[in-house]
Amino acid sequence: MRKFNHLLNSKWTAERPVDRARHFELKAFKGKTTQNDQVVCVMRCVVTHSLICVRLEELLDEDKWRKGWFRGEVRAGSSESTDSE
């Protein structure tokens, strides 16, 4: 678990809202699940302060979560619009 301590209090944006919220902070690690020996992260919503649990493997999946807080749907590196003149 020590190798993940640098992620504590880090900010995350869900690609798809979780209970209508997108911005979370990683607050703690629960340890490993008994079934798959995977690390479980405790995430706190910055608006409602509700807690959710997310597997570390899922949190590091760029299709589901992004490190940092972002607005909108446009990903870095993609063009926002294609203007034809």
C-alpha positions, 0 to 999 in steps of 0.5 A: 500500500505504501507505493500508492500513498502519493495518490492520497488527496489527489483530485479525479474527474469521472468520465461519466457522472457517479450519482450526478457528481464528477469531481472526487478526491482520493481519501483512503485505501481500504486494502484488498478485496478478498476475492481478487486481491485488488486495492480499493480506493475511498473517494469523496465527492467534493460537492456532496462529501459522499463517499464511494469505493472504486477499485484502483484498477478502475481508477487508473483506467483513462476511459473511466477516470482522469487525474485532475479536475476537468470540465466538459467532455473534450479531452486534451489532444482532441480538437474542439471543433473543425471549422471549414472556411 
